[in-house]
Amino acid sequence: MIENSEFDKKSLRVVQGISADWAELAKDCFAFANAKGGEIYIGIEDDTEMPPADQ
């Protein structure tokens, strides 16, 4: 899965714990909403295709 204007992967760290970056997630949501839509997969690191098995 290659990230592009219609698909984005986000680490679980973006939405979990003290280091959650809700502004970053909101920015991506607004970008997709202003374009023609898209999908955000939360829990997948940028350099992987699937979430960790223990997640």
MARKOL-185336 format. One record per residue: residue number from 0; residue in one letter; x, y, z of N, C-alpha, C, O in turn. Coordinates in steps of 0.02 Angstrom, whole numbers. Each point is the difference from the previous one (the first is absolute). Example, Ala and Ser with C-alpha at 12.3 -4.5 7.8 and 13.67 -1.06 7.14 Angstrom:
<atoms>
[0, A, [660, -284, 390], [-45, 59, 0], [45, 60, 0], [52, -1, 33]] [1, S, [-70, 54, -69], [42, 59, 3], [-39, 55, 37], [25, 55, 8]] 
</atoms>
This chain:
<atoms>
[0, M, [41, -59, 0], [-41, 59, 0], [44, 62, 0], [38, 12, 47]] [1, I, [-44, 26, -97], [40, 61, -6], [-45, 60, 17], [-55, 7, -26]] [2, E, [80, 36, 70], [-38, 59, 18], [-4, 48, -59], [49, 9, -37]] [3, N, [-107, 21, 28], [-10, 48, -54], [-54, 49, 21], [-16, 5, 59]] [4, S, [-13, 31, -106], [-51, 50, 16], [-66, -30, 22], [-45, 37, 22]] [5, E, [37, -102, -28], [-62, -33, 20], [10, -52, 55], [-49, -31, 22]] [6, F, [110, 21, 1], [14, -51, 50], [58, 23, 44], [51, 24, -24]] [7, D, [-60, -32, 90], [51, 19, 48], [2, -50, 57], [-52, -24, 23]] [8, K, [112, 8, 0], [10, -44, 58], [23, 43, 58], [41, 45, -8]] [9, K, [-69, -59, 67], [20, 36, 60], [18, -49, 54], [-34, -51, 10]] [10, S, [87, 65, 26], [20, -40, 57], [-53, 4, 54], [-35, 50, 6]] [11, L, [30, -102, 33], [-46, 0, 57], [19, 54, 50], [-42, 24, 38]] [12, R, [105, -5, -38], [24, 53, 46], [-34, 67, -14], [-2, 43, 44]] [13, V, [-24, -33, -105], [-33, 63, -17], [-64, 10, 41], [-19, 57, 13]] [14, V, [-12, -110, 8], [-64, 5, 36], [1, -30, 70], [-52, -7, 31]] [15, Q, [111, -10, -6], [3, -36, 63], [50, 33, 48], [55, 19, -21]] [16, G, [-74, -13, 82], [45, 22, 53], [13, 74, 1], [-34, 40, -33]] [17, I, [85, -22, 72], [16, 70, 11], [28, 34, -63], [-4, 61, -7]] [18, S, [32, -100, -39], [28, 29, -60], [-49, 1, -59], [20, 12, -57]] [19, A, [-84, -23, 71], [-50, 0, -54], [2, 68, -36], [4, 53, 31]] [20, D, [-7, -57, -97], [3, 61, -41], [-65, 7, -39], [-4, -14, -60]] [21, W, [-48, 36, 95], [-66, 6, -30], [-1, 52, -55], [-38, -7, -48]] [22, A, [79, 58, 54], [3, 52, -52], [25, -29, -66], [-26, 18, -53]] [23, E, [74, -63, 56], [26, -32, -61], [-54, -43, -33], [-8, 1, -61]] [24, L, [-29, -38, 101], [-54, -42, -27], [-55, 44, -29], [-27, -15, -54]] [25, A, [9, 68, 89], [-52, 46, -25], [21, 32, -66], [-40, 8, -46]] [26, K, [104, 9, 40], [26, 30, -62], [-10, -47, -59], [-21, 21, -54]] [27, D, [36, -85, 64], [-9, -49, -53], [-74, -10, -17], [-18, -7, -58]] [28, C, [-24, 7, 109], [-72, -8, -12], [-27, 59, -41], [-38, -10, -47]] [29, F, [59, 71, 64], [-22, 58, -37], [26, -1, -72], [-35, 19, -46]] [30, A, [97, -41, 38], [28, -4, -68], [-40, -48, -43], [-15, 15, -58]] [31, F, [-2, -73, 85], [-40, -48, -38], [-69, 27, -13], [-27, -9, -55]] [32, A, [-3, 43, 104], [-67, 28, -8], [-1, 55, -54], [-49, 7, -36]] [33, N, [103, 31, 32], [3, 53, -50], [17, -26, -69], [-9, 35, -50]] [34, A, [34, -95, 46], [15, -31, -65], [-59, -44, -19], [-57, 20, 9]] [35, K, [71, -77, -34], [-54, -45, -20], [-8, -59, 48], [-29, -51, -18]] [36, G, [54, 59, 79], [-6, -53, 50], [63, -41, 5], [49, 14, -34]] [37, G, [-51, -65, 75], [57, -43, 8], [-8, -44, 61], [-51, 1, 33]] [38, E, [103, -39, -19], [-1, -47, 56], [62, 12, 43], [55, 10, -25]] [39, I, [-66, -12, 91], [55, 5, 48], [-1, -65, 40], [-50, -15, 33]] [40, Y, [104, -21, -35], [7, -62, 38], [41, 16, 62], [59, 16, -5]] [41, I, [-89, -21, 64], [34, 14, 62], [26, -65, 30], [-36, -50, 4]] [42, G, [99, 51, 15], [31, -59, 31], [51, -33, -45], [26, -54, 17]] [43, I, [-11, 84, -74], [49, -28, -46], [57, 51, -6], [-11, 58, -18]] [44, E, [71, -80, 31], [58, 43, -5], [15, 14, -74], [-18, -40, -43]] [45, D, [52, 95, 29], [15, 20, -68], [40, -52, -39], [-10, -8, -61]] [46, D, [54, -27, 95], [44, -47, -36], [-27, -72, -1], [37, -46, -17]] [47, T, [-101, 36, 36], [-29, -68, 1], [-65, -1, -40], [-28, 52, -16]] [48, E, [5, -112, 1], [-62, -9, -37], [-59, -19, 45], [-58, 12, -17]] [49, M, [74, -42, 75], [-52, -24, 46], [16, 24, 70], [57, 16, 15]] [50, P, [-108, -13, 28], [14, 17, 70], [39, -56, 34], [-1, -57, -23]] [51, P, [35, 73, 78], [37, -52, 37], [-47, -55, 23], [-58, 13, 16]] [52, A, [83, -74, -13], [-42, -57, 20], [-27, 6, 71], [-54, -25, 14]] [53, D, [91, 59, 30], [-22, 6, 69], [-45, 61, 13], [-17, 14, 57]] [54, Q, [-1, 20, -108], [-41, 60, 7], [-74, -16, 4], [-42, 44, 6]] 
</atoms>
